[in-house]
């Protein structure tokens, strides 16, 4: 085997295996078309064991505490002997992969799609700084975020920017009327959309406040939400239509129902260094996109050229309301953007 990619099966409330979601699935899938590549998904949440193949990509998913996990470790050490092992998901998978690579005498590649030490519950496991240790000892570090790459360059032997891509076979412009019929939505309503995680730093509270003001002025304006809501978030308003945490395959249909898509992000240590897949997915839908002036958009790896008049002030529901209103009244106003597919991004990877 040439490359073994080890990643979390479940992350950002998605299943990398069943939904073929994100870089943990898409990068090894396209690498497998060029060189022998296996994907090993580590499952923190279920007891399901999977062995599958998608075109050239061989896939295995093992529960973290299971006999088959141990069997796969032994198989990697004594049978497969990969030349390169890539870790993606968090520092714990990174540490496991570092040890495995040392035992296999393989290259250790650390894929950093978020600022892992900002994750809730992060522990150094006896290291002074586990995140920094892994970056220093990796043969190469892959970054999804330009800002995080720039901030960490002195810690790494070699840094490579591999931004998140877009699956344009899944995210593409769709008929609004047909999409609304799929979800049984009002054909005459105006929907302001947000899809994804709903932590406070994502600005969902600001969006709810902004659309509440808009709905008071025009009762045909609603929020259309999809994603896993946090426990303390109140969505019990008549101007909110919550679809739930819908399957990934239905997300672009839900997006196509909207008149405006929104990224109401705030500034935070985590988001400033993140590289949300959602940004590229929104862009691919070719629906007017309203964003805030948060650092996460400023530092985004996607080539976004926002008209300053369309950028809302982050953490300011009143300004956000005015910008959404402007976008609704002038739907022709949009932003010049450029996205790359996962295929394009994967083909440019050099370890």
PLY file of the C-alpha trace (Angstrom):
ply
format ascii 1.0
element vertex 351
property float x
property float y
property float z
element edge 350
property int vertex1
property int vertex2
end_header
0.00 0.00 0.00
1.21 3.50 -0.77
-1.07 5.73 1.37
-3.16 4.97 4.45
-5.52 7.78 5.40
-6.80 7.60 9.00
-9.68 9.89 9.94
-12.71 10.29 12.17
-15.85 8.66 10.82
-18.19 11.19 12.44
-17.27 14.89 12.44
-19.11 18.21 12.14
-22.32 16.22 12.71
-21.78 14.25 9.51
-20.89 10.65 8.65
-17.80 10.63 6.44
-18.60 7.09 5.25
-22.32 7.04 4.43
-22.46 10.65 3.24
-19.05 10.62 1.51
-18.53 13.82 3.42
-15.68 16.29 3.44
-11.94 16.00 3.12
-11.68 12.84 5.22
-13.53 11.00 2.46
-12.95 13.07 -0.66
-9.15 13.47 -0.49
-8.35 9.73 -0.24
-11.08 8.93 -2.78
-9.35 10.99 -5.46
-5.84 10.00 -4.36
-6.88 6.38 -4.88
-7.41 7.11 -8.56
-3.71 7.95 -8.85
-2.01 5.67 -6.33
-2.98 2.83 -3.99
-4.85 4.42 -1.08
-6.83 2.95 1.80
-9.19 4.84 4.12
-9.42 3.81 7.78
-12.24 5.53 9.64
-12.07 5.51 13.43
-15.53 5.45 14.97
-15.88 7.14 18.37
-19.67 6.83 18.52
-21.03 3.52 17.21
-20.12 -0.18 17.26
-20.61 -0.63 13.52
-17.84 -2.42 11.62
-17.51 -1.67 7.92
-15.44 -3.05 5.09
-16.22 -1.57 1.69
-14.77 -0.30 -1.56
-15.70 2.77 -3.61
-14.10 2.56 -7.04
-10.36 2.31 -6.27
-10.67 3.34 -2.61
-10.70 0.56 -0.01
-12.53 1.56 3.15
-12.64 0.15 6.65
-14.40 1.62 9.68
-13.71 0.29 13.16
-15.06 1.25 16.60
-12.27 2.80 18.66
-12.53 0.17 21.41
-12.89 -3.08 19.53
-11.03 -6.25 18.67
-11.16 -5.40 14.96
-9.40 -2.09 15.70
-6.48 -4.07 17.15
-6.58 -6.50 14.21
-6.33 -3.60 11.77
-3.35 -2.18 13.66
-1.55 -5.51 13.33
-2.53 -5.80 9.65
-1.12 -2.31 9.01
2.14 -3.14 10.80
2.84 -6.57 9.39
0.92 -6.89 6.10
0.11 -3.55 4.45
3.19 -1.55 5.50
2.05 1.78 3.95
4.72 4.19 2.77
2.72 7.24 3.91
0.15 7.53 6.69
-2.11 10.60 6.89
-3.95 11.56 10.09
-7.06 13.75 9.97
-9.67 14.57 12.56
-8.05 15.56 15.86
-4.86 15.28 17.91
-5.73 11.83 19.27
-5.89 10.33 15.80
-2.75 12.34 15.08
-0.86 10.77 18.01
-2.04 7.27 17.11
-0.98 7.79 13.50
2.40 9.22 14.53
3.16 6.08 16.55
1.89 3.81 13.78
4.01 5.61 11.18
7.11 5.29 13.34
6.56 1.54 13.72
5.96 1.18 9.96
8.86 3.50 9.10
6.39 5.45 7.02
6.01 9.17 6.41
3.69 10.85 8.91
1.40 13.47 7.36
-0.77 15.55 9.69
-3.91 16.95 8.07
-5.15 19.96 10.04
-8.59 21.07 8.92
-9.34 22.99 12.15
-7.48 24.37 15.16
-7.63 21.10 17.03
-6.51 22.47 20.39
-9.61 24.70 20.37
-11.92 21.67 20.28
-14.17 21.22 23.31
-12.64 18.65 25.65
-9.15 18.81 24.11
-6.48 17.30 26.39
-2.68 17.30 26.03
-2.43 13.70 27.31
0.72 14.42 29.33
2.42 16.42 26.56
3.32 20.06 27.11
1.41 20.83 23.91
0.25 17.77 21.94
-0.91 19.83 18.94
2.49 21.49 18.57
4.30 18.19 19.15
2.48 16.54 16.25
3.12 19.47 13.91
6.84 19.47 14.76
7.19 15.72 14.19
5.14 15.46 10.99
6.99 15.10 7.70
4.36 17.43 6.22
1.39 19.34 7.59
-1.68 19.86 5.42
-3.86 22.88 6.21
-7.38 23.75 5.12
-7.06 27.33 6.42
-4.59 29.89 5.05
-4.48 31.69 8.40
-3.75 28.54 10.37
-1.09 27.54 7.86
0.61 30.93 8.13
0.43 30.89 11.93
1.94 27.40 12.19
4.61 27.49 9.48
7.50 27.83 11.94
6.35 24.70 13.78
6.27 22.45 10.72
8.99 20.99 8.52
6.78 21.47 5.49
3.35 23.06 5.09
0.91 22.51 2.25
-2.38 24.36 1.74
-5.14 21.95 0.75
-8.38 23.93 1.09
-11.75 22.29 1.29
-13.32 21.62 -2.06
-16.85 21.27 -3.36
-18.60 18.25 -4.81
-20.27 19.95 -7.77
-22.11 16.74 -8.60
-24.02 17.36 -5.38
-24.03 21.14 -4.96
-25.29 22.93 -8.06
-28.15 25.35 -8.92
-31.59 23.74 -8.68
-35.15 24.79 -9.44
-36.54 26.75 -6.47
-40.17 25.77 -6.96
-39.39 22.05 -7.24
-37.11 22.24 -4.22
-39.82 23.90 -2.13
-42.30 21.25 -3.21
-39.88 18.57 -1.98
-40.05 20.06 1.54
-43.69 21.17 1.25
-42.73 24.82 1.69
-44.74 27.94 0.81
-44.00 28.90 -2.79
-44.70 32.59 -2.06
-42.60 32.99 1.07
-39.17 34.61 1.25
-36.69 32.25 2.92
-33.43 33.35 4.49
-31.36 30.20 4.79
-28.75 28.86 7.16
-27.49 25.27 7.18
-24.93 23.74 9.51
-23.79 23.84 13.12
-25.61 26.25 15.41
-23.06 27.17 18.07
-23.21 30.76 19.36
-20.02 31.69 17.44
-21.74 30.75 14.16
-24.00 33.78 14.66
-27.28 31.89 14.49
-28.65 33.92 17.44
-27.88 37.13 15.54
-29.62 35.76 12.45
-32.74 34.84 14.41
-32.87 38.35 15.91
-32.38 39.94 12.48
-35.10 37.91 10.76
-37.48 38.52 13.67
-37.19 42.24 12.89
-37.66 41.59 9.17
-40.70 39.41 9.80
-42.29 42.20 11.83
-41.96 44.44 8.76
-42.92 41.75 6.22
-44.63 38.60 7.49
-43.70 36.64 4.35
-40.04 36.54 5.42
-38.90 33.41 7.28
-35.70 31.65 8.32
-35.16 28.22 6.82
-32.78 26.22 9.03
-31.12 22.86 8.66
-28.56 21.24 10.94
-28.06 20.05 14.49
-29.22 22.70 16.93
-27.57 23.25 20.28
-29.62 22.34 23.33
-30.23 25.86 24.62
-31.22 27.37 21.26
-34.91 28.33 21.08
-36.36 27.81 17.60
-39.97 28.00 18.74
-40.93 31.05 16.68
-43.54 31.23 13.95
-41.05 32.86 11.57
-38.60 29.91 11.82
-39.00 26.82 9.67
-36.61 24.21 11.06
-36.02 21.17 8.86
-33.96 19.33 11.47
-30.55 17.81 10.89
-31.46 16.63 7.40
-29.40 14.00 5.56
-26.50 15.45 3.61
-28.01 14.36 0.28
-30.97 16.69 0.88
-28.97 19.73 1.99
-28.54 21.26 -1.51
-32.28 20.85 -2.15
-32.96 22.77 1.06
-30.47 25.46 0.06
-32.19 25.82 -3.31
-35.43 26.78 -1.51
-33.86 30.01 -0.28
-33.87 33.55 -1.60
-30.76 34.38 0.39
-28.15 32.15 2.05
-26.34 33.48 5.09
-23.02 33.16 6.91
-23.68 35.22 10.05
-20.40 34.20 11.71
-18.84 35.97 14.70
-15.14 36.19 15.51
-13.71 33.41 17.69
-10.40 31.61 18.09
-11.93 28.47 16.62
-13.79 29.99 13.65
-10.99 32.40 12.75
-8.83 29.35 12.00
-11.53 27.15 10.54
-12.26 26.36 6.91
-15.94 25.63 6.60
-17.02 23.36 3.73
-20.31 25.25 3.78
-18.78 28.37 2.24
-17.91 26.62 -1.01
-21.19 24.71 -1.02
-23.16 27.96 -0.68
-21.19 29.51 -3.52
-21.82 26.54 -5.82
-25.59 26.94 -5.40
-25.42 30.39 -7.09
-27.90 31.93 -4.64
-27.33 35.47 -3.24
-24.94 35.06 -0.30
-24.98 37.36 2.71
-21.99 37.19 5.06
-20.61 39.14 7.99
-17.20 40.79 8.16
-15.96 38.11 10.56
-12.34 36.97 10.30
-13.37 33.49 9.16
-14.54 34.94 5.84
-11.59 37.30 5.57
-9.15 34.40 5.93
-11.17 31.91 3.90
-9.27 29.73 1.44
-12.05 30.25 -1.09
-11.40 33.14 -3.43
-14.32 35.31 -2.35
-14.64 38.89 -3.47
-17.40 40.45 -1.38
-18.84 43.83 -2.18
-18.32 45.76 1.08
-21.87 47.09 0.88
-23.11 43.50 1.21
-21.05 42.61 4.28
-22.89 42.82 7.58
-21.23 43.73 10.86
-20.71 40.59 12.88
-22.50 40.40 16.25
-24.89 43.16 15.09
-28.42 41.85 14.38
-29.71 45.29 13.38
-27.05 45.73 10.71
-27.50 42.12 9.62
-31.22 42.79 9.20
-30.53 45.80 6.94
-28.07 43.84 4.78
-30.48 40.92 4.38
-33.21 43.38 3.41
-30.89 44.93 0.80
-30.12 41.49 -0.62
-33.82 40.55 -0.79
-34.69 43.80 -2.55
-31.74 43.50 -4.95
-31.36 39.78 -5.70
-29.15 40.55 -8.69
-26.45 41.75 -6.30
-24.01 38.93 -5.76
-20.35 38.25 -5.13
-17.56 37.26 -7.48
-16.31 33.90 -6.34
-14.15 31.03 -7.46
-14.38 27.51 -6.11
-12.45 24.34 -6.78
-13.75 20.80 -6.79
-12.31 18.06 -4.59
-10.91 16.47 -7.74
-8.96 19.62 -8.63
-7.66 20.08 -5.09
-6.64 16.43 -4.66
-4.70 16.38 -7.91
-2.46 19.22 -6.68
-1.35 17.42 -3.52
2.37 16.74 -3.25
3.83 15.17 -0.08
0 1
1 2
2 3
3 4
4 5
5 6
6 7
7 8
8 9
9 10
10 11
11 12
12 13
13 14
14 15
15 16
16 17
17 18
18 19
19 20
20 21
21 22
22 23
23 24
24 25
25 26
26 27
27 28
28 29
29 30
30 31
31 32
32 33
33 34
34 35
35 36
36 37
37 38
38 39
39 40
40 41
41 42
42 43
43 44
44 45
45 46
46 47
47 48
48 49
49 50
50 51
51 52
52 53
53 54
54 55
55 56
56 57
57 58
58 59
59 60
60 61
61 62
62 63
63 64
64 65
65 66
66 67
67 68
68 69
69 70
70 71
71 72
72 73
73 74
74 75
75 76
76 77
77 78
78 79
79 80
80 81
81 82
82 83
83 84
84 85
85 86
86 87
87 88
88 89
89 90
90 91
91 92
92 93
93 94
94 95
95 96
96 97
97 98
98 99
99 100
100 101
101 102
102 103
103 104
104 105
105 106
106 107
107 108
108 109
109 110
110 111
111 112
112 113
113 114
114 115
115 116
116 117
117 118
118 119
119 120
120 121
121 122
122 123
123 124
124 125
125 126
126 127
127 128
128 129
129 130
130 131
131 132
132 133
133 134
134 135
135 136
136 137
137 138
138 139
139 140
140 141
141 142
142 143
143 144
144 145
145 146
146 147
147 148
148 149
149 150
150 151
151 152
152 153
153 154
154 155
155 156
156 157
157 158
158 159
159 160
160 161
161 162
162 163
163 164
164 165
165 166
166 167
167 168
168 169
169 170
170 171
171 172
172 173
173 174
174 175
175 176
176 177
177 178
178 179
179 180
180 181
181 182
182 183
183 184
184 185
185 186
186 187
187 188
188 189
189 190
190 191
191 192
192 193
193 194
194 195
195 196
196 197
197 198
198 199
199 200
200 201
201 202
202 203
203 204
204 205
205 206
206 207
207 208
208 209
209 210
210 211
211 212
212 213
213 214
214 215
215 216
216 217
217 218
218 219
219 220
220 221
221 222
222 223
223 224
224 225
225 226
226 227
227 228
228 229
229 230
230 231
231 232
232 233
233 234
234 235
235 236
236 237
237 238
238 239
239 240
240 241
241 242
242 243
243 244
244 245
245 246
246 247
247 248
248 249
249 250
250 251
251 252
252 253
253 254
254 255
255 256
256 257
257 258
258 259
259 260
260 261
261 262
262 263
263 264
264 265
265 266
266 267
267 268
268 269
269 270
270 271
271 272
272 273
273 274
274 275
275 276
276 277
277 278
278 279
279 280
280 281
281 282
282 283
283 284
284 285
285 286
286 287
287 288
288 289
289 290
290 291
291 292
292 293
293 294
294 295
295 296
296 297
297 298
298 299
299 300
300 301
301 302
302 303
303 304
304 305
305 306
306 307
307 308
308 309
309 310
310 311
311 312
312 313
313 314
314 315
315 316
316 317
317 318
318 319
319 320
320 321
321 322
322 323
323 324
324 325
325 326
326 327
327 328
328 329
329 330
330 331
331 332
332 333
333 334
334 335
335 336
336 337
337 338
338 339
339 340
340 341
341 342
342 343
343 344
344 345
345 346
346 347
347 348
348 349
349 350
